[in-house]
Amino acid sequence: MTMNVPPVDRLCGLITTDLVTLERWSSQLHSALLTPLQTLDDAATEAGFRFEVASGFRSFERQLGIWNAKARGERPVLNDQGEPLDISRLSERECVFAILRWSALPGTSRHHWGTDLDVYDSSRFSPGYRLQLTLDETQGQGPCADFHAWLSDYLCSPSNPGFFRPYDRERGGVAPEPWHLSYAPESDLLAAHMTADVVRPLLVRSELLLKNAVLDNLEEIVERFVRVPGPSGTR
């Protein structure tokens, strides 16, 4: 990074500085990931998998669209078991925290940085299979179970060029997402500056649904759903 304190636009997904487009996956990622991602891709290929990127950079507006669609009931809001909730029975605060289990608050998503990506292995997919990015796909007889078992070992090995799983297990915030990888050499620099004070003015100006409930609970949201341990276990 060339700056000590990243600008708000960079932290919150309003600009695409330092991003490159990877045509193979139709995704944008931070340019610093090009070499380490190729290293990871090569290792997965050698192990017999077809490495794929489901999602890389996601803009503030894109995340806002996802959030608002869930707040309106146009997209399902899921419980801890991955089953749809009836959000009409929830208070605004309850709805906010239910959405946060599976979807980031706009302005705070790690996908805003281009340092984070959702990955999977398509080599075990049956014809016509549609990726869901659920825990069931990564465990037991799931089509990506073998890949994620291999990935767990790889991330702990000396061959790993710097990736880690920010949502590797249950911590009372974001639900576990073994498919979500972060490139620590870049993401740690950005995560250190993400605070409630940084994102609050942007949210105030935005068309965010459930805005009052979000702003009333923003400090708790950042602590529970935004701040995560780094690869060394520190926060």
Summary of the structure (lengths in Angstrom):
residues: 235
radius of gyration: 17.5
end to end distance: 19.9
largest distance: 50.0
contacts: 684
relative contact order: 0.17
helix: 41%
strand: 11%
